């Protein structure tokens, strides 16, 4: 943990992610106004930020800050549910395919390849169109539906790593002493795949954020349910970015929120990759630290430089 927390990418990503998680929990509780209520019924122009409305109002005089705080919970909850569900599917299919081999590997790999080539966004539009906008499911079901289209890439990675691991000595030893296949996969192989599982989870959460925001922006999901994508949907309908006076306070905050949350997750992912992969471990250090450690600024091709701490040396 100390080595992980020394990485600027890990620290920055962790701070951003935790801040948005806290926002998702307390956001709707501290919203200054009801996001659906209109402050005035006579003014039909979006008002810029002021003391009464810190992020301004929409065309119907709804408080933008309240919509941003209330919409964060739905967006983050759907992305986390999609990440957890897709990771569980990826671990189950990937590890089983890599360890069992034979016809099981062929069948599970074919299923993963089918989901890899399917266009995810059009498929989700068709699924939610069949469900109907008036009977849209809750956030948990939306997350599970998104997870169905986002598990295949992680499953392919886990299968490849399991294939290289099942021929190692400790796996042969577990087979010799009579351990069952499910126990070998869960207690022998899976603990060695934790970094890959973590990066797969973070990648899938990013995918869930982008997909849910895109579906909400397109109006596929019920637009009465507040999320950051719904805010962009109503701003687009009101031509907030195309008017003579651009109403930036309406569409810029939700767009920045989506970008910053995704950036935090991506920084965590990059930090974990650098921690796991020794080729990337020295890629993020500055030139001054590299020279101080005695490393060449441009390492020789095919050579893996390793940065050792003074204690290890």
N, C-alpha and C positions, 0 to 999 in steps of 0.2 A: 504493500500500500504506500510506503514511503517513496518508493521509486516511481510509482504511478503519479503521486501528487507532486513530484518534482517537474512533471511535464507541463509547460504552459498551456498546451492544447487541452490536456485533461482538466486542468483547473478552470480555464475559461469555459469550456464546454459544460463542466459540472455546475458552475455558477449560473450559466444561462438556463440550463435544464431545470435546476432546482427552483429558480425564480419563476419559471413558467408553470411548474407543478404547483407551487404555492398560489400563483394567480388562478389556476384552475380550481383550487379548493375554496379559496376565500373570495374570488372575484365576484360571483353573483351576490355574495353577502354584503360586500362593501360598495356595490354600485350605487351612485348617488340618486339615480332615478330608475323608474321602471323602463326597461328598454322598449316596451311597446306603447308607452304613453306619450302623447304629444303635449308639449308645453304651450302651444298655441294652435288654434284652428284657423287663424286668419292670415298668417304669414306663410306664403308658399315658396320661399326661397331659403336654401340652406344658410345658416348663420355661421360665421367663422368663430374660432375659439374666443371665449370671454371668461370673465370671473364666474359667471353662473354655469357655463358649460365649457369645461377645460379643453375639450376636443371639438367644440362646436356642435352643431345640430344637423340633422338631415333635412331633406326637403319638407317633410311633414313635422318638423320640429321635435324629432326624437333625439335624445342625448347619445352622441357617438361613443363617449367614454363608457356609458352603461352598457351599450351593445357590445363593445370590445371586451369588457370584463365578463359579461354573461356568456358571450360566444366562445371564450377561451376554454371553458369547461367542456363543452360538447366536442370541440375540435381535438383537444388533447386526450379526452377519454376515448374517442373513437380510434385515434392513432395508437394509443397504448393497447387497447383491446385487439386491434388488428395485428400489432407487433407480437403480443403474447400468443395469440391463436396461430399466426403464421409460423412462429418459431417452434411451437409444439408440433405442428404438422411437418415442418422441415426436419426436425430432429427424428421424429418417428419414421418418416419415409426414408430420409437419407441414411441414417445409421442402420436401419433394417436392410436396405438395399445393399449397402456396402459390406455388411457382415455376412448376410445369408448367401448372397451370390446366386448363381444359377437362374432358374426361371423366376424366382422372386425378384432378383435384381433386374432382370429384363422387364418384368411387368411394372415394377415401381418406377424404373427409369423411363419407361415409355409414358407413364402417367405424368411424370414431372416434365418431360419434353413437350407433351401436349399443352400443359398449362404455360410453359415458357413461350410457345409460339402463338398462343391465343392473344389477341389484342385486348388488354385488360380494361381500358377505359370504355370502349364501345360495348364490351360484354357487360360491364357494370351498369351502363346506361340502359341496356336492354333488360337486365334483371330488375332494376328499380322501376323501370317503366311498366313491367309486368305487375309489380307490387302495387303500383298506383300511388300518385302523389298524395291523395287524400288519406291513404291508409299506410303511410310510411312507417317503417319499424323504428324502434328506439335506438339509442346510441350503441348498445351492446350488440344488437343484431346487425346494425350497419357495419360495425367493426369486424364481426365474423364474416360477413359477406365480402368485405374488402380483403380479408385474410385469405380467402379461397383463391384469389388471383395473385397473391404475393409470396407464397411459400416455396415455389419451385426452385428459385435461384439458390436459396439457402440450402435446400435439400441436395442440390447438385454438389455444392461445396462440401457438405458433410459426408456425402457418399464417397467423394474422392479421398478425403482424409481417412475415412474408415477403411477404405481399400488398402491404404498404405500401412495401417495400424494392425489389421487383423493377422498379419504374418509375423508379428513381433513375438519375442520369446515369452513375455508375460501373458500373452493371449494363449499361446500353446500350453503354458503351465496351467492356466485356468481350465482349459479343456481336459488336460490330463487328470486333474483332481476331480473332474466330474461336474463342474459348474454348468448350470443350464444356460442356454443361449441368451435368454432375456436378461439374466443376471450379469453375464459378461458384457452385454451391450450397455446396461445401465451403470454398473459399478466399476467396470474396467476400461471401457472405451470412452463413454460419455464424459467422465471427469477430465480426460485429456483433450477434449474438444471444447472446453468452456470458453476460451478466447474466441473461437470461431462462432460459437453459439451467441456470444455477446455481440460481436460485430454484425451477425445476421439479424439479431433482434433490433439493434439500432438502425440498421439499413431499412428494415421493414417498417419501423415506426416513422421514419422519414417518408417512406412510400405511402404510408397511411395518411400522413398529414397532407401530402400533395394531392393524393387521390380524393380524399374527402373534401378538400377545399375546391378542387376542380369540379366535382359533382355538385357541390352547393352553388358554385359560381354559375354553372350551366342551368341551374334551376331544376335539376333532376330530383334532388331531395327537397322535402317540404320547406318552402321558403319562410314559413312562419316559425321555424325552429332556428333560433339565433346561433350563428357560428361565424367565424371569420370569413368563410366563403360566402355566406348569406349576405354579409355586409357588402362584399364586393359585388354581389349580384344586384342588390338594390342601387348601389352607386352607379353601376353600369346602366341600369334601366333609366336612371335619372340623368344620364350623360354627365356625370360629375367631372369626368376627365376631358370632356369635349366641349364644355360650355365656354363662353367668352371669358368668364372668370372661373378658372379651374378651382373646384372645391376639394383641394388636396386633403383637408382634414377628414374627409369622409372615406376615402379609399386608401390613403397612405398608412394610417395606423394598423389596419388589419393586414395589409401586405407586409409591413415591417415585422409584425408579430409572427407571421408564418415564416418569413425569412430568418428571423433571429432564432426561433425555436428549432428550425431545421439546421441552422448553423451550429447551434450548441450540440445537437446530436451528431452532426458530422465531425466536429472537433473531438468529441469523445471517441468516435469510431477511428479517426486517424491516430489518436493517442494510443489506443489499444493496439492498433496495427504496428506502430513503432515499438511498443513494448514487446510484442510477440516476435516480430521479424527483426533479426539483427541487422539486416541490410538497410532497414528504415530507421533503426535506432539512432544512427548518427546523421540522418538526413536533415533533421530539424534543428540541429545546433547551429549557432552562429559561427562565422569565420574566426572570430577571436577565441571562442572556446575550443574550436577544432585545432587551431595553431598551438594553444596552450596545452592541449592534450597530446600534441605530437602527431596529429592526424593530417594527412594531405587534404587540401581543399577539394581536389578532384581525384578521388581514389582510382586506382588502376582497375581496368575492366576485368571482371571476374574475381576480384578480391573483395572479401567482406571485412571492412574495418570494424574493430570492436573497441568501444570506449570503456576503459576500465577506471574505476574509482581509485583514489589514492589508497584507501584501505585494502582493496583487493590486490593492488600492485604490491 
